[in-house]
């Protein structure tokens, strides 16, 4: 892993070690380093930053020629380490625990282009959270790709994780909202939202991600990129970050990556940390990104190991040779006291330092899933209007009423009601989560009435509906518009009326 990038840094260090530190020589070697880094999929802005840092440290330096290779490696390592430190860190487990103490679910949204392994990565994250004793629900918000809902549902069955899904062509934001309501009513710790893969150049689909983020307001937005794509992954991350400002990244297929430049470039371009690396096809093949391990894979621990062996080997023979020649003043017989051979067995033992070997490459079979997108089939079933005894004056009154429901569909019926009251009311009266718009508004109305009555613990008789004191002409108008209301609509929660 990262062998090509490591060779690029080693070439630069050796080139400096063979020349004097003049500005002309530095420019020539930095040009060679730039070519090597470009071949390792490092972005141009990252290369320029590394070159500037090295030039400031090396031009005019008085370091001995034999030590220049070590100085170059140290400066390169320091520059890259500062990039990762500037991006910060994200501790998902501690963040979930904080939200859990408040009684709220932690929402994570995943995004990226097609074929990067988002769905498999979500399953790995779900397995990781379950191993840490957190409950999980998955929102199947990829309603466009054929087989996407079946794929994530199969992962949910294997992991014993609930999957909230609707039909293909449904509004992804509505599916995500349903998952949030389910998590709140069932006290789920974390929600994982699987969005559809999309190219960063598709403005409409990119705007759809922004809509999902506005509706559910996720606590963490993660970009999933393919480490084998190189500079393409960097450009994808840049465009996605411009639209959504994601909080971190996960690189898949890292076990087959021999370059490693994508990780450095994403951190530099987006100022977002790398959280996890996908290193296989199994659920357990997800490891946390460690900056120190990454730097060690690039530069190796040889310098530190050599310095330690020299310091341990030098001081041992000196103190043991001095005290033993003192006990000589005894008898005159010189040949008998032979203490000189005693210090011989005390030899400086230089323990061989076994350098940590980089794990062998395990190249998993990458099966690119390039599946055709199935466009959502919207088949509006417009039934013929039945107009029993309709006067021409009724028609203008029928048209504005469907528009009112469309405006209401964007509002939250539970606005102003705390999550604690929703959960308490559901537990006392054993109320299931709403399945459509009308049930959601009815449930919100009942909860508000229950709060106004002082939150009683026993259910009172439902008040009888107030008698309708309306003119017969208005009742007829309502009956006449029932046929128009049967037109298929998408509610706030994604349910369709038929």
N, C-alpha and C positions, 0 to 999 in steps of 0.2 A: 504494500500500500504506500502511495506517495513516493515511489522510487525515483521517478523522473524528476520531480521537483527537488528531491534531496540531491540528485546528481547536479542539478543546475547550481545550487548553492555551493557545492563542493568545487565545481569548476571555477567559480568566481574566486573562492578562497585560494586555490592553488595558483591561479593566474597572478593574484596580488603577491603571493609569496615568491614569485620568480622575478618580480620587477621592483624598481624603486618607487616610492610614493610621490610621484609628480602628477600634476593635474592632467597632463596629456595621457599618461599611462592609466590614470583612474578612469578617464573618459572612455578609453579603448576597452577596458575590462568591463565597465558598466554596460557598454553596448553589447558585449558578449552575454552578460547576465540578462539583459533585456530580451534577447532572442531566446535564451533558454527558458525564461519565465513565460514568454508568449506560447511556446510549445507546450508548457505545462498548464495552459488554460487560466493563467492569471490575467486579470483585467488590466488594461493599459493605465488607468488611473492609479491602481495599486502599484504597478511597476514604477511609475514616476515618483510615487511617494517613497518607495524603498531606495531608489537611486538618489534622491535628494538627501535622505538620511545618511546614506553611506558616504556621499561626497563631503558632507559637513564634517563627518568624523575622521575621514582618512586623508583628505588633502592637507598637506603640511604637517602630517603626523610624524613624530620622531620615534615611533615604535621600531624595535629591531626587525630586521627582515625575516628572521626565523619564526617570529611570533605573529606575523601579519595574518597568516591563515586563521589563527585562533581569534584574532581581533575581528576579522571580517565575519566569522560565524557568530561571534557574540553580538555584534551590532545588528546583523540580520535577525537573529533570534529576538533581540530586544525590540526591534521595530514591529515585528509580527505580534509579539506578546502584547505590546501596547495597543495594537488594533483590537485584539480580542478583549482586553481589559476595558477599552472605551465602549464596546458594545454592551457591556453589563452581563448580568446573569438573570435567569428566571427559574425559581424553584416552584415547580407546579404543585408538588405535594403539600408544601407549607401554605400556598395560596388556597388550595382546596380546603385545607383544614380551617383556615380563617373564615371562609364563606360558610362552611358547615356549622361553625359555632354561632353564626348569625342566623342560621336556619334557612339559608339560600343556596341554590345549586350553583356550581361553577361551570360556566359555559365556554367551550373551546370550539372554534371554527377552523376548518382545514380548507386550504385553497391551493390551486396549482393547475398546470395544463394536463391534457390527456396523456395517460400512459406513464406517469411518474410513480404510481403506486400509492395514491392517496388512500384508497379504500383498505388496502392491506395494512398501511401504516396506522389507520384508525383502529383496526382490529388489534394491532400490536400495542397501541396506547391503552386500549380498553383492558387488555390482558395485564398490562403493567399496573394499572390502577386497581384492578381486582386483587392482584397479588399484595397490594398495600392496603387492603381492607376498605376500599371505597366502592360504593355502588355506582353503576354507570347505566345510562340510557343513550341510544344512538338515534339521531334524526337522519333518515334517508332522504336528504334534500336534493340528491341527484335524480331528478325526475325526467331527464332527457336521454341519457345513454341507455341503449337497450341492454337489459340484464343487470343494470346497476342496483336496482332494488333487490333482486334475487341474490346478488352477490353479497351485499351487506347483510341481508337477512340470514344467509347461510353462515356467515361469520358469527352473527348473533346467536344462532342455535348452538354452534360449537362452543362458544364462550358462556352460554347461558346469560345473555344480555338482552334486555328488551329493546326492540327496534320499532320506532314510530315511522310509519310509511303511509303513503297515499297512492293514488293511481299515477301512471305516467302522464306528464303534461300538467300536473298540479303546480301550484305556486310554491317554490322552495321556501319562501319566507313564511308561508302559512304552515308548512310541515315543521319548520323550526319552531314556530310559535306553539304548535301542538305539543312538541316535545318538552318545551319549557313548562307548560301547564301540567303535563303528566308528571314531570319531575317535582314540581311544587306540591302537588296533591299526594304524591307517594313518597315524599322526602328522599329523593334521589340526590346523591352528592355531586355528580358530574354529568354534563351533557356534551356529547361529541357530535358535531354537525358535519356530515359528509356532503360537500357541495359538488356540483358538476364540473368536470374538467373543461377548461376553456383556454383559447389562445389569448395571449396578452394584447393582441392587436384588435380583438373583437370588443368594440366599445359597449355594445348593448349588453353582452354577457358580463362584462366587467362592472357595468352599472348595476346589474342584478346582485352582485356580491355586496355592493354598497347598500342595497335595499335590505338584504338579509341582516347586515350588521346594524342597520337602523332599527329594524323590528325587534331583534332579540338582544342587541347590545352585548356581544360576547366579551367575556373577561380576558380571553387570550385568543389572538388570531395567528395561526401558524401557516407558513408557506412550505409546501412539500416540493422539493426539487430533485432532479436526477443528477447525481454527481458525475455520471458518464457523459452528460450533455455538454460539459465544459462551459465555454463562453455563452452558449445559448441559455443555460441556467441562470447566468448572471444577468443577462438582459431580461429574462422573464421575471426574476426577483425584483429588478429595478422597476418594471412596469406595474407589477402587482403592488409594490410598496407605494408607488405614486397614487394608486387608487384607494388602498385600504390601510396603509401604514401598519403592516403586520408586526407582531411583537417578537417573532423568532422564526427559525427555519429548521426543517428536518431534511437531511440528505439521504436519499435511498441509494441502494446498490453500491454502497461505499466499499464493500468487500472486493469489488471488481475494479475499483478505481486505482490506477497506477500513477495518477498525476497529482491530485489534491489541490489544484489551484482554485477550484470552485468555492471551497470553504473559505479561503482567505479573501477572495473577491466579494462574496456575498456579505461578509462581515464589514468590509471596507465600504462597499457601495451603499448598503442599507443601514449601517450602524445597528444591526440587529444580531443577536447571538445565535450560534448554532446550538440547538438543544439536544438533538438525538441524531444517531446515525443508524440507518438500516443496513444490517450486515448479513441478511439471509432471508429465507422464505418462511421460517417458522415464527410463531407468535413471540417466542422468547428472543428472537434475533433483533433486538432493539437495545442499543447501549447508549448511555449518556455521553455527550461530547465532553472530553477532558482536554483543556488547552495544553496542559503539561505533556500529556501522552502524545498529542498531535505534534508539538514542537520536538519531542524526542524522536518521533518517527521521521522528522525532516532532517534533524542535525545529529541525532544519536548521542549517547552518553559517553563517548570515548574520552573527551577532554576531562571531564570530572573524574573518571575512573583512573586515568594516568596520574593526575596530580595526587590522588589519595595514596596510590601505591608508592610513589616516591617519598612522601612524607612518613609513611609507616616503615619503610625499609631503611632509611638513613639513621634515625636516632637509636635504633636498637643496639648495634655493635659498639657504640662509643661508651656508654656508662658501664658496660660489663667488662671491658678490657682494663679500665683504670684501677678498680679496687683490688684485683687479684694479684698483681705483682707486689703488694705491700707485705704480706706475711712471709717474705724471704728471710729476714734477719732471725734465724734460729741456729741450728747446728752448722758446723763448717762443711758438712758433707753436702756438696753441691749437686751430685748426680741424682740423689734420692728425691728431693722436692722438685717435682716436675709439674708445676701448676699450669705451665704454658699450654699443654694440649687441651686443658679444660675449656678455654673459650672457643676452641675449634667447633664443637658441636652447636654452639650458638651461632648459627648462620642466619643472615637476614632472609627470613622467609617472605618471599614476595608471593602473596596469594594471587593465583591467576584470576583475573576478573572476567567472569563470563558475561559478555555483553548480552543484554536482553534481545533475543532474536525477534524480529518482526514475524507475526503470525503468518503462516503460509496463505497464499491467496486461495480463497475458496470461491471459485467463480460459479455462482448460481446460474441456473438456466433462466435467462431473462426472457420471459414470454411477453413480448409487446402486445398489449391488448388494444389493438386499433379496431375498435368496433364502430360501425356506422351509427351516427346519431339518428335516433328516431324522433322525427319532429312531432311535437304534441298534436294529437288529432283532436281537434275541437269540433265536435259534431253538434252544433246547436239544434236541439229538437224544438222547433217552433210549432206548437200545436195551433190548429185553426181557432181563431177567436169565436167563441160562442156568445152571441149577443142577443140574449133573450130580452125582448121589449126594450131595446136600447134607443134612447133618443139621441139625436146628433149632438146635444149639448154635453153629454157625458164624456165624450172622447178627449177633450183637452184636459180634463181632470185626471185621466188615467195615466198620462205620460209622466208627470213629475214624480209619481210615487216610487217607481223602481229606482230613480236617481237618488232618492233619499236613502234607500238601503245600501246603495253603493258607497255613499259617503260615510255611512255608519260603519261599513265593514272595515274601514281603516282605523276606527277608534277601538280602544281597549275597554270592554264592558266592565272590567275589574279595576278600572282606574279609581284611585282613592281608597281601595280596600287593601289592607295589609296582608302579606302572605300568611302571617300567623292566624288571622281571622279565617282565611280560606281553609287552612288546614284544620282548624278547630271545628269549624262548621261541618266539614266533610267527615271528620272522625265521629262527631256527636250523632249526626243524622244519616251516616253511611251513604253519602251522596257520591255517585261515580263522576268522573270527569265529563264535561259536556262534549257531545258529539257533533254539534252544529252550532250555528250562530244563535238561533232562537233559544236553545238550551243554555248557552253561555249567558245571554242577557237575562234569562229567567233566573239562573242561579245567582247572578250578581244582584238582581233585585231582591231575591230571598235573603241573601246575606246582609244587604243593607237594612232590610226590615228587621232582621234578627239582631243586628247591632243596635238599632234604634230602640228595641224592646229590652235592652240591657243584657244581651247575650244569654238568654235562658238555656238551661241544660236539657230541658225536655221540649219536645216539639208540640206546639199548640196546633189547634185545628186550623187548617188553611182558611183564610177569610174567603168568603164567597165573592165572586167577581161582582163588581158594581153593575147594576142593570144599565144597559145601554139606553140612554135617552137620546136617541138620534132619530131623525126623520126617516121615513121609509125610503125616501129617494136616495139618501146617503147609503143605507144598507144595500140597496140594489146596486149602487155604484161599486161598492166593495166586492160584492159577489161577481160583478161583471169583470173586475180586474184580476180575479183569481187566476184566470187562464194566462194572463200576461206574466204573473209572478212565477209561473212554473218554468220560465226560461232559466236555463242553467246559469248559476252565478257562483263566484268564488267568495266565500266569506272570509272573515279575519283568520279563521282557523283552518281554511282550506277545504271545508266540507261543501259539497254541492247539493243543491236542492234539485230534485227531479220531479 
